[in-house]
Amino acid sequence: MSLVFYYAPMSTAVTVSWALEELGIPYEKVEIDLKARDQDKRGYRALNPNGKVPLLVHDGVPIFESAAIMMHLGETFGVERDLFPPPGLERAGAFKWLVWTNVSLGGAVARFLHNTSAQVPEERRSAKEGEVARADVETHLGILEAELADKRFLVGGTFSLADLHLASFVRFITIVGFATERWPNLHAWLERCTSRPAHTRSRAA
Ligand SMILES: N[C@@H](CCC(=O)N[C@@H](CS)C(=O)NCC(=O)O)C(=O)O
């Protein structure tokens, strides 16, 4: 079995670093220097035509999109390690939150960043759209807050790669201006997830 993980520090790839650390499976790491535009090199584009990280190549098969990588890691290695539900309705719950992270919450965050980040040329930004997107992000965080009112983790009562992926993303958005203290259930859940030793190890790696 071979797993090659293409990553960049402080990018969407951190969720996969954390998952690989939780799973404790051997893998090879290849750093992609985004500033040097390694992602545009022909060899990399042949594996990931999107030119983005993360990318996981499993036995020669390239898998891009962090949510898809998480689903694949979960069903292939996570079930026997109690980090992903077996096939069935709990697994459907894990899929639901993985997709929600990238599409629903992630879409609102992408609009927020597009309209507020100094890295986007001013003429392409709109303060009004930025405010609308901020409100959308907060609505999504409110949905998560309600979901966590009576549960410690998203599916099946135990920590899973669905929690890991969403916590990794929520941690990122705390850095771009969304303090989680306003949502106490979410805040406590984020602390439960990110205090895991594998998270600490993945940040040090
Ligand atoms: N939807 C993708 C997003 C990946 C993504 O946007 N990666 C960024 C780093 S955070 C990237 O590689 N950017 C390089 C570029 O756009 O040139 C996923 O979840 O995997």
The ligand as a Gaussian input file, in Angstrom:
#p B3LYP/6-31G(d) Opt

LIG

0 1
 N      -11.973000      22.701000      -2.484000
 C      -10.562000      22.419000      -2.336000
 C       -9.834000      23.732000      -2.060000
 C       -8.337000      23.563000      -2.068000
 C       -7.630000      24.922000      -2.070000
 O       -8.240000      25.970000      -2.327000
 N       -6.324000      24.888000      -1.828000
 C       -5.531000      26.110000      -1.873000
 C       -4.721000      26.254000      -0.586000
 S       -5.767000      26.567000       0.797000
 C       -4.523000      26.009000      -3.007000
 O       -3.957000      24.972000      -3.230000
 N       -4.298000      27.110000      -3.715000
 C       -3.303000      27.178000      -4.745000
 C       -3.754000      27.946000      -5.940000
 O       -4.954000      28.268000      -6.032000
 O       -2.910000      28.236000      -6.785000
 C      -10.357000      21.404000      -1.211000
 O      -11.142000      21.409000      -0.247000
 O       -9.438000      20.570000      -1.304000

